[in-house]
């Protein structure tokens, strides 16, 4: 069976503002249509700088231990992206 192409897909990377998460986001940015990095740390200007520097679609604040915040982010992204 052939592997499915990631083109046109969206990747949501948690911990995407630093370390392993940032490396994963950077690796995905050329393989998928849009990479969104979610991270607990960093203020809005730092997230904007990260998004520009890494050529990410956006960097958003997220505490992955907060289930309602995760659900809300996924819902909001679905609405924004037409999913």
C-alpha positions in Angstrom: 0.0 0.0 0.0 1.4 3.4 -0.9 1.9 6.0 1.8 -0.6 8.8 1.8 0.9 12.2 0.9 0.9 14.8 3.7 0.4 17.7 1.2 -2.6 19.8 2.0 -2.7 18.6 5.6 -2.4 20.5 8.9 0.0 19.5 11.7 -0.6 20.6 15.3 2.6 20.2 17.2 2.5 20.5 21.0 5.5 21.9 22.7 6.3 23.6 19.4 8.1 26.7 20.8 11.2 24.9 21.8 13.3 21.8 22.0 12.0 18.6 20.4 8.6 20.2 19.5 10.3 23.0 17.6 12.4 20.5 15.7 9.3 18.4 14.8 7.5 21.6 13.7 10.5 22.6 11.5 10.7 19.1 10.0 7.0 19.2 9.1 6.9 22.7 7.7 7.9 21.6 4.2 5.9 18.4 4.3 2.5 19.7 5.1 0.4 22.7 4.0 0.3 24.2 7.5 2.1 23.7 10.8 0.6 25.1 14.0 2.8 25.0 17.0 1.1 25.0 20.4 3.1 25.8 23.5 2.4 26.8 27.1 5.3 29.2 27.3 6.0 32.5 25.6 4.1 35.7 25.2 2.3 36.8 22.1 5.3 38.7 20.6 7.6 35.7 21.1 5.1 33.4 19.5 4.8 35.8 16.5 8.6 35.9 16.2 8.8 32.1 16.4 6.1 31.7 13.7 8.0 34.0 11.4 11.4 32.6 12.0 10.3 28.9 11.6 7.9 29.7 8.7 5.0 28.2 10.7 1.4 29.0 10.1 1.1 30.1 13.7 2.2 29.5 17.2 -0.6 29.4 19.7 -0.7 29.3 23.5 -1.9 25.9 24.9 -1.8 24.0 28.2 -2.2 20.4 27.1 -3.2 19.4 30.6 -6.3 21.5 30.2 -8.7 19.2 28.3 -11.2 22.0 27.5 -8.5 24.2 26.1 -7.3 21.4 23.8 -10.9 20.7 22.6 -11.5 24.5 22.1 -8.3 24.9 20.1 -9.1 21.9 17.9 -12.6 23.2 17.4 -11.5 26.7 16.6 -8.8 25.5 14.1 -11.5 23.4 12.4 -13.7 26.4 12.1 -10.9 28.6 10.8 -9.7 26.0 8.3 -13.0 24.7 7.2 -12.7 21.2 8.6 
